[in-house]
Amino acid sequence: MASGGDRKAVSVSIAVRNVTKTFGSFTALDNVSLEIPQGSLVALLGPSGSGKTTLLRIIAGLESADSGEVQFDGRDIGDRTARERRVGFVFQHYALFRHMTVLENIAFGLRVRPRRLRPSRAEIAARVGQLLDLIQLRNQAGRYPAQLSGGQRQRVALARALAVEPSVLLLDEPFGALDAKVRQELRRWLRELHDEVGVTSVFVTHDQDEALEVADQIAVMNAGKIEQVGTPDEVYHNPASSFVYNFLGNVNLFHGRVEDGTARIDREATGHLLFVRPHALEIGRASVGPNSLRARTTHINAAGPVVKIEALTEWGARVQVEISQDRFAALGLRKDEEVFITPRDLAIFTNDQRVS
């Protein structure tokens, strides 16, 4: 953390090169490569078992790769410990010292440095005070972790990691133990904190909304491999595989075929998978084209900014539709009503490759 808040922390770029890691017969990472630009905030996103935490721990120096290498600013750091890599690590479950106050927790990493590297008491006090202001908890400095909320404890954990001026900040499901409202507040705060501090940061999450809202780049992982790397807009609007499309947000899946460059939904077809998001479906009482599906509404949830409708097609497939409150009011839809559902936008995949 820079003194006075007028300059960014010194951070590094990270390059993962052809990293493989196995645990017995299980392959956690399979020839993974990833570039993380200096000063960026990158999310490792994927389901449980996809390898994201293993990759984070290898970057941190808490695990060793079976093959491949990790570079900081172009230098192989495979033989360096986590301390030598100057990595700040934040875990899901805070890991604060219960017998220490907020102030003492934040100062801990500075106070235990070898004497020749240890800042003076005045320097430690100044740095801790600056971090308390940054996490907006100066008035809680004398409290113990048990006296704080979950969100406050996680802010303290982040401040403790930043106190030692890490070149890289790594976060493993940092908000996973918190309720939804606090998670939403803290992920906005993390984005603001990163913009203020500027340290290269990598965080693990299985929460798509969290990754899409916070990250500069997202690496979507599945079964030990990286499926796609891109900005939130790129991975959401232009998914490279059917897995990425299916994992990022709600989606409806149909089988189909392509005729004269146009996708046709066909439950008997096997050549193509057609994906469409709930908000890209029209619903009404009349068929408006060859892709209009006859269906029956089974559930309507009108609470919230959009109305969520579930329906069953005539062959028994479940479909999710999202429409505006105004559209819902104009239609006057009811449960157990026959409707027609028509996609406005279909993503087509063949052999897990996007066609259009």
SULCOR-V367519 format. One line per field, one symbol per residue. phi: phi as a letter, one per 30 degrees, with the letter a starting at -180 (. if undefined). psi: psi as a letter, one per 30 degrees, with the letter a starting at -180 (. if undefined). burial: 1 if it has 9 or more other C-alpha atoms within 8 Angstrom, else 0. A space follows every 10 residues. Layout:
BEGIN
phi = ???
psi = ???
burial = ???
END
This chain:
BEGIN
phi = .ddiicbddd bbdbbcchdb bbbicccdbb hdbacbdeid cccccldeid jddddddddd jdbcddajbc cchicdcdcc dedddhccbc cdcihddddc deeddddedd dcdeedcddd eddddddddd ddddcibedc ecdcedccde dddddddddd ddddhddbcc bchdcdccde ddeddddddd dddddddide bbbcaccddd dddcddbbcd cahibcdaba deddddcbdd bdddedddid accbcabcbh icdbdadddb dbcccbdedc ccbacbdbld cdcdabdcab ccdjdbccbc bcddcjddbc bbbddddddd didbdicdbb cbddbcccbb hicdca
psi = kkkfgglllk lllkkkjhkk kljbfkjeki hkkkkjlkgl jkkjkllkgf geeeeeeeef gflkkelalk kkhfkkgfgk leeffhkkkk lehehljfgk leeeeefefe fglkeffkll eeeeeeeeee eeeeghgefg egllefglle eeeeeeeeee efegilfkkk kjhfgfglle eeeeeeeeee eeeeeeegkk kkkklgjeee eeeelelkjk kkhgljekkl leeefefikf leeeeeeilk kkkllalkkh gkkkkjfflf fkkkkklefg kkkagkkglf gkkklkkfkk jgklflkkkk lklfggkkkk kklleeeeee ehklkhkklk kkkfjkkkkk hgkke.
burial = 1000000111 1111111111 1100001111 1110011111 1111110011 1101111111 1100100111 1100011101 0100111111 1101000001 1110111111 1000000110 0001101111 1110101000 1011100100 1111111111 1111111111 1111100100 0111011101 1011001111 1111110101 1111111111 1111111111 1111110011 1101111000 1101111100 0011110010 0111111101 1111001000 1111111101 0000011111 1111000011 1111100100 0000000111 1110011111 001100
END
